[in-house]
Amino acid sequence: MVLLVEGRTAEGEASRRTLHTGESLLTDKQRARLEALFADEDHAEVEATWGVYRRAITAYREPDKTGKQLMWGVIDSVVSGLPAALKEIRKLGRTLKLRAADVLAVLRPPRHQLGFRNLTNCTPKCDVSLYSV
């Protein structure tokens, strides 16, 4: 029996929440729910979108430079080789390709992980004549 809650089914709401859960955090019950959801051909677009989402989140969670490589893989896979029925994902691919520099900049390690710079041995990058009066 499926309960109706504010225009949505309780089962559909549980599936929606499960789709936002990281793959490594899924319980057996949630995995079974996703398998049942993806068994229906009507949800092929949802399955494809979830795959892109899952790979993007995996790239963002990588602590080193492999995250950028993973994200480039996501962008390349979304830009080409998709069926025409996946219009929204193709549109996302075009946007990601156009904004790749911004998307990949987020994958830069935080400043505190970049290491200490020895500023006493740095040479100025500007022309000294600019400061003479």
Secondary structure, DSSP 8 states (H G I E B T S, - for coil): ---EETTEEHHHHHHHHHHTS-GGG--HHHHHHHHHHHHSGGGHHHHHHHHHHHHHHHHHH-SSTHHHHHHHHHHHHHHSS--TT-HHHHHHHHHHHHTHHHHHHTTS--GGGS----GGG---SS-GGGT--
